[in-house]
């Protein structure tokens, strides 16, 4: 009888160790800082697009997803169907010949929109194209009191293929929401799109 009790206690202890190690592994997977410093945040919470989708799918009321890309990207490149579009930068169509890119100023309405939709302690996951703008957006959220915000480090489109021999060289086809198997759409939901405030 005492031998069976010992075996039972040993089995329970083993099970608890396995559960503890598994939960630590999950936290570590979500918590690993990306190598790219432009994807790091002062809050220090990181998640991949696939992990973000799984987390949302398991408890959609516990985590909200913000897509901080421009409205044009959100509408025409596609987006996660559950993501709220609050652009951190705005499209101008003006060209900067020195930087060889379009001018995209900060959206002055970003913080106001975030505060109107979400509570400061609510779990949020922020996504951009590849993890840089989302990192900057999280810093803006942190300054206004948001504390539980994850950077979706691979973004919506993912990282670029860098292989001169490949037809896909320069294309964003490595990781990212769009390439992960998570759902995405072009269909717009009026409850989730960004509407420019009336002047």
URCOR-V853186 format. One record per residue. N is the residue number from 0. RES is the residue in one small letter. PHI is phi in whole degrees, 0 to 359 (NA if undefined). Layout:
BEGIN
n = (N & N)
res = (RES & RES)
phi = (PHI & PHI)
END
This chain:
BEGIN
n = (0 & 1 & 2 & 3 & 4 & 5 & 6 & 7 & 8 & 9 & 10 & 11 & 12 & 13 & 14 & 15 & 16 & 17 & 18 & 19 & 20 & 21 & 22 & 23 & 24 & 25 & 26 & 27 & 28 & 29 & 30 & 31 & 32 & 33 & 34 & 35 & 36 & 37 & 38 & 39 & 40 & 41 & 42 & 43 & 44 & 45 & 46 & 47 & 48 & 49 & 50 & 51 & 52 & 53 & 54 & 55 & 56 & 57 & 58 & 59 & 60 & 61 & 62 & 63 & 64 & 65 & 66 & 67 & 68 & 69 & 70 & 71 & 72 & 73 & 74 & 75 & 76 & 77 & 78 & 79 & 80 & 81 & 82 & 83 & 84 & 85 & 86 & 87 & 88 & 89 & 90 & 91 & 92 & 93 & 94 & 95 & 96 & 97 & 98 & 99 & 100 & 101 & 102 & 103 & 104 & 105 & 106 & 107 & 108 & 109 & 110 & 111 & 112 & 113 & 114 & 115 & 116 & 117 & 118 & 119 & 120 & 121 & 122 & 123 & 124 & 125 & 126 & 127 & 128 & 129 & 130 & 131 & 132 & 133 & 134 & 135 & 136 & 137 & 138 & 139 & 140 & 141 & 142 & 143 & 144 & 145 & 146 & 147 & 148 & 149 & 150 & 151 & 152 & 153 & 154 & 155 & 156 & 157 & 158 & 159 & 160 & 161 & 162 & 163 & 164 & 165 & 166 & 167 & 168 & 169 & 170 & 171 & 172 & 173 & 174 & 175 & 176 & 177 & 178 & 179 & 180 & 181 & 182 & 183 & 184 & 185 & 186 & 187 & 188 & 189 & 190 & 191 & 192 & 193 & 194 & 195 & 196 & 197 & 198)
res = (x & x & x & x & x & x & x & x & x & x & x & x & x & x & x & x & x & x & x & x & x & x & x & x & x & x & x & x & x & x & x & x & x & x & x & x & x & x & x & x & x & x & x & x & x & x & x & x & x & x & x & x & x & x & x & x & x & x & x & x & x & x & x & x & x & x & x & x & x & x & x & x & x & x & x & x & x & x & x & x & x & x & x & x & x & x & x & x & x & x & x & x & x & x & x & x & x & x & x & x & x & x & x & x & x & x & x & x & x & x & x & x & x & x & x & x & x & x & x & x & x & x & x & x & x & x & x & x & x & x & x & x & x & x & x & x & x & x & x & x & x & x & x & x & x & x & x & x & x & x & x & x & x & x & x & x & x & x & x & x & x & x & x & x & x & x & x & x & x & x & x & x & x & x & x & x & x & x & x & x & x & x & x & x & x & x & x & x & x & x & x & x & x & x & x & x & x & x & x)
phi = (NA & 293 & 295 & 294 & 296 & 298 & 298 & 296 & 296 & 296 & 297 & 297 & 299 & 298 & 299 & 295 & 296 & 299 & 297 & 297 & 297 & 297 & 294 & 296 & 296 & 295 & 298 & 297 & 299 & 284 & 265 & 292 & 289 & 292 & 295 & 289 & 298 & 289 & 261 & 273 & 229 & 289 & 286 & 77 & 246 & 227 & 204 & 275 & 298 & 296 & 296 & 297 & 296 & 297 & 296 & 294 & 299 & 290 & 204 & 298 & 275 & 263 & 218 & 244 & 248 & 250 & 255 & 264 & 288 & 296 & 299 & 295 & 297 & 303 & 282 & 258 & 268 & 109 & 199 & 290 & 298 & 266 & 278 & 273 & 271 & 231 & 294 & 272 & 229 & 244 & 283 & 245 & 78 & 269 & 264 & 256 & 294 & 288 & 277 & 56 & 202 & 284 & 285 & 226 & 287 & 300 & 280 & 293 & 267 & 303 & 295 & 298 & 296 & 297 & 294 & 290 & 262 & 227 & 273 & 300 & 261 & 290 & 286 & 233 & 235 & 252 & 234 & 234 & 284 & 218 & 111 & 274 & 297 & 296 & 298 & 296 & 295 & 296 & 297 & 294 & 293 & 298 & 294 & 253 & 102 & 284 & 236 & 240 & 240 & 263 & 269 & 281 & 292 & 259 & 63 & 279 & 266 & 88 & 267 & 279 & 284 & 241 & 206 & 302 & 277 & 266 & 295 & 263 & 305 & 87 & 272 & 275 & 229 & 261 & 52 & 87 & 305 & 297 & 259 & 270 & 96 & 289 & 291 & 212 & 208 & 256 & 292 & 262 & 254 & 304 & 283 & 242 & 280 & 272 & 245 & 298 & 298 & 295 & 279)
END
